[in-house]
């Protein structure tokens, strides 16, 4: 790119750039972050599925009939009652959330003693890319159905969110399954955990407070930012899942410019702290 192809200006105190590009017949991709496409998820899922503790499946299809992949993680031969649900990529450009989800899941599958014990007691369901249409088409926040999926929890007007609604209802309806935690991975301007307030009753109780305290202890050089009052009235995943199932829910946000090695560390340490805290809770054996 020629030096004069980029012109930096400032409007109302906000810096912006105008980029002039020339291209021929070869496709040219312009992206503000790394490109993590559905094919990259397929490669990653194939890699982690070499573990005998992973079962692949297709949750369903998007509006444009793209497969929405899912994975189940548990020790072979077990049928854990306690269920964890992780989702990602509701918003297409939020790459750093994906970069945290990958090491988070890989840590759940590691040979760490805590991970081995965790997989025997808990089943984790991972839906890493809920909006493949938006990712492929380069949408900012919306799906092909022109809807911000993370404002469609409850209404469930879109096939992608309906699939998640059905998944959670299946868990709730099963006599031998209990939802214990829901985490939604995203990106924003800074690292922050959007949570429900501590005075909201959950099962397990005060999990979020205790989990983040463990994470802070494991990463004393990293400041944990938590916002327990963010958008509590919106029909997003965090609010809907808490409101209906009364379990701890978290929107796990990673900053767009967070150092990439640090993201990997956050993902790993957050997973270790989560497993430690959940294993420290008493199993919920109450019959439904």
N, C-alpha and C positions, 0 to 999 in steps of 0.2 A: 504494500500500500504506500502510495506517495505521501510525503509529509503534509502536503497541502490538501489531502483528501479528508482530513479531520479538522473541523473548525469548532473551537470551544467558545461558548458565550455564556452570559449570565442573565437570567430573567427573574426579576423580583427576588434576587438573592439566591436563586437556585441555578447551579451550573448545569449546562447541557451541552451535548455534542451533536454536530451535524456531520454525518459520514457520507462521502460520495464513493460509490463502488462501481467498478466496471467488471462485467462478466460476459462470458461467451456462452457456449453450449453446455459447459460443465456446470452441474448444479452447485449453487453457492448457498451455504447456510450461515445465517447471522444469528448469534445467540449471546445473551448476556452472561450465561453460565455454561458450565459443561453440559453437553448433550447426553442425557440418559434416556434412551428410547426404549420402547417395549422389547426390542430384541436384546438390549442389555439386561433387562430383567430376566428374560428367558435364559440367557447365558448364566446369570447369577443363580437362578433357581436350579438349573441343571447341576451347577457346581455344589451347592449346599445339599442338594438332594442325594448326593452320594452317601450321605449319612443314613444309616438304617433308622434313625429317629425321625426322618422326614417323610411325609406322604404328600405328593402333589395332587392337586385337583383344579378344576376350573369352577370358579364360583358362579359364573354365568357370562353373559355377553353384554357389551355396551350397546348404545343406541345404533352404532354403525357396525354391529355384529363382530366386534373384536373381543377375543377372549379376555376375561379378567381372571388372572391366575391367583391361586391361593395355595397355602401350605399348612399342614398340620404338623406340629412338633410335639413328640411325646416318646417315652421309652417304649421299645417294641413289646407287644404283648400286654400293655397296660391300657386301662380305660379310666383315666383320671376324671374325677368329678369336677375339679376346679379348673375353670377355663379363663384364659387370657386372650384378648383380641387386640391385634396390632394392625393399623392400616396406614397407607401412605399415598401420596401423590393425588390428592383430591384436586389440588391446584397445580396445573401443568408446569409452570416455571420454577417451582419451589424445589430446586435440586438439592440444596444442603440438607433438607429434611430426609431425602433419600440417602444421602451420603452418611447420615447418622443411623438410619434404619438398618443399612447393610451390616455394619459391625455390631449393632445391637443384637440382631438375629444370629449372627455368626457366634457371638459370645454365648447365647443360649444353647448353641449346638457344640460348644467347646468341650474339652476334656477337663475343664476346671471341676474340682469336686462339687462345688455348689451347683454347677450346671447339671451334672449327672444326677444329683439328688432332686433338683428342680424338675427335670423331665420325668422322673418317676411319680411325682405328686401332681404336677400341673400339665395341662394340655394347652399349647399356644397355637392360635390360628392367626396366620399372617396373610393379609391382603395388601401386597406392596404397591400396586398401581391400580387405583380405583377409576381413574379417568384416562384410559389409554387413547380415546378419541382426541381429547384436548391436548395430550402430549404430542400425538402425531401431527395434529393440525397447528400446533404452536399457539394455542389459545392462552390467554393470560390467567383467567380464573375459571372460565366456564367450560361446560361440556358441550358436545355437539347439540344438545337440547337447549342451548342458550341459557343455562342455569348454573349458578355457582353451587356446586354440589354440597359445599359445606354451609349452605343456607337452605338445604332441602331435606334436613333430617326431621321427620315428623310428617311433613306433607308428602314426602317420598313420591314426587312427580316424575322422577327420572329412573330409568331402569337400573342405573348403577347404585343409587342410594336404596332403591327397593331391595336389591340383592342383599345389602348390608342389613336392612331391616328384617328381612326374612331369616338371615343367619342368626341374628340376636334373638329373634322369636323362637327359633328352633332350640337354641340353648336353654331359654327360659322355660320352654314347654317340656323338655326332657326330664324325667324324674331323677335321673342320675347325673345331671350336669348343672353346674352353677357358675354363672359369670362372676369373676372376681376383680377384673381390671380391664380397662379399655384405654389404649393410647393411640393418638392420631398424630403422625409426623408431618410437620410443615416447615416453612421458612418465612422469615420476616427480617426486619432491619437489624435485630439483635437476638442473641440467645435468650430465650425466656420460656418458662413453663406457665402456660395458661391453665389454671386449675379451678376447681370449685372451692369455696371457702371451707376452712376447717370445721366450722360449726354446722356444716351440712352432714347429717348422719350417713355413714357408709358402712358397708361390710366388705372387707375388713375396716375397722374404725381407724381414722387418722393415718391411713396408709400413706397418703401423699406427703404429709408433714414428715413422717418417719423415713420415707424413701429418700426425699431430698436432703434430709439431715445426713443420712448415710453417704449420699453422693458427695456432699460438701466435705465430709470427713475424709473421703477417699481422694478428693481433689482440692486440697487446701489452698492451692495457688489459683483456683478458678472460682470466680464469684457466681453463685447461683442466684438467678433473678426469677422471681415468682410473682405472678399477678393472679390473685384469687378472685378478682371481681371483673374480669374482662368479658364483655359481651354476654352477660348471664341471661339476657332475654332473647338472644338470637336462636333460631332453629338450626344450630350447628351440631356436630357429632357429640362434642363434650357435654353440652347441655341436655340433648335428647337422651343419650344413654344414661346419664345420671338420673334424669327426671323419671325415666321409666323403670330402671333397674336398680337404682340406689347403690351403685358400685363406684369406686374411685375412677375418675375420668380425667385425662390430661391431654392437652394439645401441646406437643413437644416441638417447640420452635427453635430452629437454628438460624443464626444470622447469615445473610447472603454473603458477607465478606469474612466470615469466620475462617480462620486458618484451617486448611484441610486436614493436616495431621491432628490438630486439636479436635476436630469433629470426630475423627475415628476414635480418639481417646474418650471423648464424652460418650459416644455410643457404647463403647465397651464398659466403661465404669458405671454408666446408668443401668445397663443390663445387670451387672454384678450386684449393684446395690438393690435393684428391684428384686432379684432372686433371693438375696439375703433377707430382705424385709418380708417377702411373702412366705418364705420358709419359716420365719419366726412367728407367724400367725398360727392360730389354731385352725385345723381343718374344719370347714363348715359341713357338718354331717346331718344337719337338720333336714328332715324329710319335707318335700314340697307339699 
